[in-house]
Amino acid sequence: MRRGETVRFHIDNSLPEGATVHWHGFELPAAADGGPHQLIAPGERWSPSFEVRQRASLYWYHSHLHRGAGPQVYAGLAAPIYVRDDEEDRLDLPSDYGVDDIPLIVQDRMLDKSGRLIYPSGMHAQMMGVRGDHMFVNGTQNAVFEAQSSRLRLRILNGSNARFYNFSLEGNRPMQLIASDGGLLDRAHSIRSLKLAPGERAQVVLDLSEGRPLRLIANSPENGMGMMGGGMMGGGMMGRRNDAGSSEQTSKILDIRPAGSASALPLPAQLASLTPPDPSLAIRTRRFVLDMGMMGGGMSINGATMDMNVINERVPVGQWEIWEIANASMMAHPFHIHNVQFQVLDRDGQVPPPLETGFKDTIVVNPREQVRVLLRFEENTDPDLPYMYHCHILEHEDAGMMGQFVVV
């Protein structure tokens, strides 16, 4: 897609069950959002249309079926979207799709001995989210990329239902972080690791000028309740020691094989002109408290579980607001807000890290932490049809950690 164009889709549901298609990260009319209220019944067609208002970046679309997003996304109803624009086109960044600019959709899946998908449905899966024992990248295991350029741009999407990933290059080599969910950062940041929760995206540029093979790897950081987010990962799983000396499992994400040595061009000194968020613009502050109840049995936001018939918030169009997201549980939760790209003000009063200095639509809130974001909904009012805000651990969303708001 290109920013400024109007797109229309014809989506035919050939499944034996209802489904939806949500355009994750897009600002668009509520009737085109693809949330739980835009159900496509079996045999029916849905034809949404909207203007592409997003900055150039990697976005995605996926099922958002009420109480059924987890199993449908797990079974394959998700895919990436590229948005391009004139501002980014003017920069000398790798942008030849499939050559020096590739998407990496990272998902873990559990398989039985015959290779069929297994979707666990017990209490543990609901509490921790469904986590697989095999790693898939763009739908394949043990992924390899034959590079032909001296720079390689990776657009990484954590498309897993619940697993968090900490990405790095084997040998602790540097990567240049250039973009977050909603597009380019103000400048490139040299990083050694990149943590992404479900729903989050980031873009990095790798220097291949030396001609040496690179391996992108990931481990799964702990996510509360004394339980590891890791586990035995097939399809490229390796053992290693972490900084504390204890063993952990690391998964191979991508082997990169350069064609040979070549000179690499430096990245532009400035990528995007971003105005720092100004909290004094806010007319109102709203607070959202995420909680799980005992043993994950009461997924809620502000003490309420998701009800399709209840509008939890009414937000005036064009009004700057601060949304405070607090986590009262013992697990980290990625909080996603529909129909907006927001800017992060702080985490417990501290300055956000480089990945959170640009525009975001999904933000991790750690246990007992509070994150403040600045946002406004610029257009697309509808007093009746709501958008969602929810935890992007899909099993938590399905179990009720979701609320609804309308823009009026």
C-alpha positions in Angstrom: 0.0 0.0 0.0 1.0 3.7 -0.4 0.2 6.4 2.0 -2.6 8.6 0.7 -4.2 6.0 -1.6 -7.7 4.5 -1.0 -7.8 0.7 -0.9 -10.7 -1.7 -1.1 -10.6 -5.4 -0.3 -13.0 -8.2 -1.1 -12.7 -10.9 1.6 -14.6 -14.1 1.1 -15.1 -16.4 4.0 -14.8 -20.0 2.8 -14.4 -21.3 6.4 -17.1 -23.4 8.1 -17.0 -20.7 10.9 -17.2 -16.9 11.2 -14.0 -14.8 11.0 -12.9 -11.2 11.0 -9.9 -9.4 9.4 -8.4 -6.6 11.5 -6.0 -4.1 10.0 -3.5 -3.9 12.8 -1.9 -0.5 13.2 -4.2 1.4 10.8 -6.3 4.6 11.4 -9.6 3.9 9.6 -13.4 4.0 10.0 -14.7 1.7 12.7 -16.8 -0.1 10.1 -13.6 -1.1 8.3 -11.5 -1.9 11.4 -12.2 -5.7 11.3 -12.7 -6.1 15.0 -15.2 -8.5 16.6 -18.2 -6.5 15.3 -17.3 -6.9 11.7 -18.0 -10.6 11.6 -17.8 -12.3 8.2 -20.2 -15.3 8.3 -19.4 -18.5 6.4 -20.0 -18.0 2.7 -20.2 -14.2 3.0 -18.1 -11.4 1.5 -16.8 -8.3 3.3 -15.6 -5.4 1.3 -14.0 -2.7 3.5 -12.5 0.5 2.0 -10.3 3.1 3.6 -7.7 5.7 3.0 -4.1 4.7 3.9 -3.1 7.3 6.5 -0.2 5.4 7.9 3.5 6.4 7.7 5.7 3.9 5.8 6.3 0.8 7.9 5.4 -2.9 8.4 1.9 -3.5 9.5 -0.2 -6.7 9.5 -3.7 -8.1 9.3 -5.1 -10.9 11.3 -8.3 -12.5 12.7 -10.0 -10.7 15.6 -12.9 -13.1 16.1 -14.5 -12.6 19.5 -13.3 -15.3 21.8 -11.7 -17.0 18.8 -8.7 -14.8 17.7 -6.2 -17.1 19.3 -7.0 -20.4 17.5 -7.6 -18.6 14.1 -4.4 -16.6 14.1 -2.5 -19.8 15.3 -4.0 -21.7 12.3 -2.8 -19.1 9.8 -5.1 -16.2 9.6 -2.5 -13.5 9.6 -0.1 -11.8 7.1 2.1 -8.7 6.8 1.4 -5.4 5.1 4.0 -3.0 3.6 3.1 0.7 3.5 5.4 3.0 1.6 5.4 6.8 1.3 7.3 9.6 -0.4 9.2 10.7 2.8 10.8 7.3 3.2 11.4 6.9 -0.6 13.7 10.0 -0.5 16.0 8.2 1.9 18.8 5.9 0.9 17.5 2.9 2.7 17.4 -0.7 1.5 13.9 -1.0 -0.1 14.1 -3.6 -2.8 11.5 -6.2 -1.6 12.9 -9.7 -1.4 16.4 -8.5 -2.3 17.7 -6.1 0.5 14.4 -5.6 2.3 12.6 -8.6 3.7 9.9 -9.2 6.3 10.4 -11.8 9.0 7.1 -13.0 10.6 8.1 -15.0 13.6 5.7 -17.5 15.1 6.0 -20.6 17.3 3.7 -23.6 16.9 3.2 -26.9 18.5 3.1 -30.0 16.2 2.2 -33.6 16.7 4.3 -36.4 15.4 2.5 -36.3 12.0 3.2 -32.5 11.7 -0.3 -31.3 12.4 -0.9 -28.2 14.4 -1.9 -28.6 18.1 -3.7 -25.8 19.8 -3.7 -26.4 23.6 -6.9 -25.3 25.4 -6.3 -26.0 29.0 -6.0 -23.6 32.0 -2.2 -23.3 31.6 -2.6 -22.2 27.9 -5.2 -19.6 28.9 -3.2 -18.2 31.7 0.2 -18.1 30.0 -1.0 -18.0 26.4 -0.3 -20.7 23.8 3.3 -21.3 23.1 4.7 -23.7 20.6 7.8 -26.0 20.5 8.7 -25.3 16.9 9.9 -22.0 15.3 8.5 -20.8 12.0 9.7 -17.7 10.1 7.5 -16.7 7.1 5.9 -20.1 7.5 9.1 -22.1 7.2 11.5 -23.8 9.6 15.3 -23.4 9.5 15.0 -20.3 7.3 18.0 -19.2 5.2 18.4 -16.0 3.1 20.9 -15.7 0.3 21.9 -12.1 0.4 23.1 -10.2 -2.7 23.6 -6.8 -1.1 26.0 -5.2 1.4 23.1 -4.0 3.6 20.0 -6.0 4.6 16.9 -4.5 6.1 14.8 -6.9 8.2 11.2 -6.0 9.1 10.5 -8.1 12.1 7.0 -8.9 13.3 6.3 -11.0 16.4 3.2 -12.8 15.1 3.1 -15.4 17.9 0.1 -15.7 20.1 1.9 -15.3 23.4 5.7 -15.7 23.2 8.0 -12.8 23.7 11.3 -12.8 21.8 14.7 -11.2 22.5 16.4 -11.0 19.1 20.1 -10.7 18.6 22.9 -11.6 16.2 25.1 -14.6 17.1 28.4 -13.3 18.4 26.7 -10.2 19.9 27.2 -8.2 16.7 25.5 -4.9 16.3 22.3 -4.1 14.5 21.0 -0.7 13.5 17.4 -0.1 14.7 15.6 2.2 12.3 11.9 1.8 12.9 9.1 0.7 15.3 5.5 -0.2 14.8 4.4 3.1 13.1 7.5 3.9 11.0 11.0 5.3 11.1 12.6 6.7 14.2 14.4 10.0 14.2 17.8 8.3 13.7 19.3 4.9 13.7 20.3 3.3 17.0 23.0 0.7 17.4 21.7 -2.2 19.4 22.8 -5.6 20.4 19.4 -7.0 21.2 15.7 -6.3 20.4 12.8 -7.4 22.5 9.4 -7.8 20.9 6.1 -8.8 22.4 3.2 -10.3 20.3 1.9 -7.7 17.9 5.0 -5.5 18.0 7.2 -4.8 15.0 10.7 -3.3 14.5 13.1 -2.8 11.6 16.8 -3.3 11.7 19.6 -2.9 9.1 22.5 -5.3 9.1 25.9 -4.7 7.7 27.0 -7.5 5.4 30.0 -5.8 3.9 32.5 -8.2 5.4 31.0 -11.1 3.6 30.7 -13.2 6.7 27.6 -15.3 7.4 25.3 -14.0 10.1 22.7 -15.8 12.2 19.7 -14.0 13.8 18.7 -15.8 17.0 16.1 -15.3 19.7 15.5 -16.4 23.2 12.3 -16.1 25.1 12.6 -14.0 28.2 10.8 -14.9 31.4 7.2 -13.6 31.6 6.1 -13.7 35.2 4.5 -16.2 37.6 7.8 -18.0 38.0 7.4 -19.6 34.6 9.7 -19.3 31.6 8.4 -18.0 28.4 11.0 -20.3 26.7 10.8 -24.0 26.6 12.1 -26.6 24.2 12.0 -25.1 20.7 12.4 -27.3 17.7 13.4 -26.1 14.3 16.8 -24.6 15.1 16.9 -24.8 19.0 20.3 -24.5 20.6 21.4 -24.5 24.2 23.6 -21.7 25.6 24.5 -20.0 28.9 23.1 -16.6 29.8 24.9 -13.8 31.7 23.8 -15.3 35.0 25.4 -18.6 34.1 22.2 -20.6 33.9 21.2 -22.4 30.7 18.5 -21.2 28.4 17.1 -22.2 25.0 17.9 -20.1 22.0 16.2 -20.5 18.7 17.7 -19.9 15.3 15.5 -17.4 13.4 17.5 -16.8 10.1 20.8 -17.8 8.6 22.1 -15.0 6.3 24.6 -16.0 3.7 26.2 -12.9 2.0 27.4 -13.2 -1.7 30.8 -11.7 -0.8 32.5 -8.7 0.6 31.5 -5.2 -0.6 31.5 -1.6 0.6 28.4 -0.7 2.6 26.9 2.8 2.5 26.2 4.5 5.8 22.7 5.1 6.9 21.3 8.7 6.8 22.1 10.8 9.9 18.4 11.7 10.2 15.6 9.3 9.3 12.4 11.1 10.2 11.5 14.4 11.7 9.6 13.5 14.9 8.1 16.0 17.3 8.7 14.9 20.9 5.5 14.2 22.7 4.2 17.1 24.7 2.0 16.0 27.7 0.8 19.5 28.2 -1.4 19.1 25.1 -3.5 16.5 26.9 -7.1 17.6 27.9 -7.8 14.4 29.8 -6.1 11.4 31.3 -7.6 7.9 31.2 -6.4 5.0 33.3 -6.5 1.3 32.4 -5.5 -1.4 34.9 -4.8 -4.8 33.5 -5.3 -7.8 35.8 -5.6 -11.6 35.6 -7.3 -12.6 38.9 -6.3 -15.7 40.7 -4.4 -18.2 38.5 -5.4 -16.2 35.4 -9.1 -16.9 36.0 -10.3 -13.3 35.7 -8.8 -11.5 32.7 -9.9 -7.9 33.0 -9.3 -4.2 32.3 -10.4 -1.8 35.1 -12.1 -4.7 36.8 -14.4 -5.5 33.8 -14.2 -8.4 31.3 -15.0 -7.8 27.6 -18.7 -7.4 26.9 -19.7 -6.9 23.2 -22.7 -4.8 24.4 -20.8 -2.4 26.6 -19.0 0.7 25.4 -16.3 1.3 28.0 -15.0 4.7 26.8 -16.2 7.6 24.6 -13.4 9.6 23.3 -13.9 13.0 21.6 -12.3 13.3 18.1 -9.2 15.4 17.9 -8.7 15.6 21.6 -5.2 15.0 22.9 -5.2 12.5 25.8 -2.8 10.6 28.1 -3.6 7.0 28.6 -2.1 5.5 31.7 -1.8 1.7 31.4 -1.0 -0.1 34.7 -0.3 -3.8 35.2 -1.6 -5.2 38.4 -0.7 -8.8 37.4 2.4 -10.9 37.6 2.8 -11.2 33.8 3.9 -8.7 31.2 1.1 -7.7 28.8 1.4 -6.1 25.3 -1.4 -3.5 25.2 -2.7 -2.7 21.7 -5.0 0.3 20.9 -6.9 0.3 17.6 -7.2 3.2 15.2 -4.1 5.1 16.5 -0.4 5.5 16.5 0.7 6.9 19.9 3.9 8.2 21.4 5.3 6.9 24.7 5.8 9.5 27.4 7.4 7.4 30.1 7.6 4.0 32.0 7.2 4.6 35.7 8.5 8.1 35.1 11.6 6.9 33.2 12.5 7.9 29.7 11.5 5.2 27.1 14.1 3.1 25.3 15.0 3.7 21.7 12.3 1.4 20.3 9.7 3.5 22.0 10.9 6.9 20.8 8.8 6.7 17.6 5.2 5.8 16.9 3.7 2.7 18.5 0.3 0.9 18.5 1.3 -1.9 20.9 3.2 -1.3 24.1 4.5 -3.8 26.7 3.5 -3.1 30.3 5.6 -5.1 32.8 4.3 -6.5 36.1 3.5 -3.7 38.6 4.6 -1.1 36.0 2.7 1.9 34.6 3.3 3.3 31.0 1.9 6.6 29.9 1.2 7.3 26.2 0.0 10.4 24.4 -2.6 10.0 21.6 -5.5 11.5 19.8 -7.9 10.1 17.3 -7.9 12.5 14.3 -11.0 11.5 12.4 -13.4 8.6 11.7 -16.1 9.3 14.2 -18.9 6.8 14.9 -21.1 6.9 18.0 -22.2 3.3 17.7 -19.4 1.2 16.3 -16.5 0.7 18.6 -12.8 0.1 18.4 -10.9 -2.2 20.8 -8.0 -1.9 23.3 -6.7 -5.2 24.6 -3.8 -7.4 25.6 -2.2 -8.9 22.5 -1.5 -12.2 24.2 -4.4 -13.6 22.1 -5.6 -16.1 24.8 -5.8 -13.2 27.2 -7.8 -11.2 24.7 -10.1 -14.1 24.1 -10.6 -14.6 27.8 -11.8 -11.0 28.3 -8.7 -8.7 28.7 -10.3 -6.3 26.2 -12.4 -3.2 26.2 -14.3 -1.0 23.7 -14.3 2.7 22.8 -16.0 4.9 20.3 -14.7 8.1 18.8 -17.4 10.8 18.8 
